[in-house]
Amino acid sequence: MNISISDALKAKCPNIVLSVIESEVKIEPSSPELLEEINQICEQITTNTPVNQINQIPAIATSRKAYKALGKDPSRYRLSAEALMRRIVKGKGLYHINNVVDLINLTSIQSGFSIGGYNLDAIEGEVVFDIGGTEPYDAIGRGTLNIENLPVFKDEKGTFGSPTSDSTRTMITNETTRFLMVIISFDGNEGLEEATNLAHRLIKTYG
C-alpha cells in the first residue's frame, strides 16, 4: 500500500511525519497482562499530569498548533491522544474494546501521539493524508464529524480517518485480520521511533 502526504497539508504542516505499521492480527479480549500495562500507565498519568498540563505534552502541543494552522479549533475537535488523557486524569479511566484497540490507546497515552488504527481490508486503493473538505463522515463514538480543514486520510472510496476520530467504515471489528496503524507526528521524528518501537512490541505481544 502506498501512503503519501499531500502538498497542501505539507504546506500548512511542514514537519509532519507518519510512522506506519501493517500487521496480521487476531482480535480477542485484552489479556490481563495488557490491561495491567494500561492500568500502570493510567496511574502514572493520573499522579503526574494535571489536566491543565495535558496540552503542554510535546506531541499534543505540536498537534494542537498544527490544527490551528489548518484553521481548526483543537479544543472543539480534540485530538484523540488528548481526549484519552483528559479522560484518565478526570478519573473516568479507559474503555476497553479489544486487544488491538486497547494497544492503540496504550501507545497513544504513553507517547502523546494521536494514532489511526484501521481494518486494512476496508481500505481501497492508495491512501493520502490530506486536508478535509466539506464532506462529513460517521466517526466512531461521535456520530457525524465535520472534517473540513482537519488533517484526514483518504482512499478511493473517500475520507476515513483523522487524528480527532476515525470513521466507522474502516474501524477495527471482531472480524479484522489485517491491521494498519498510523502514528501521526506534526513535529518531525521527535519521539516517533520510541512510539513505533512500543507499538511493535505491543502488537507482537498482544495482537
Summary of the structure (lengths in Angstrom):
residues: 207
radius of gyration: 15.8
end to end distance: 20.9
largest distance: 44.4
contacts: 687
relative contact order: 0.24
helix: 40%
strand: 22%
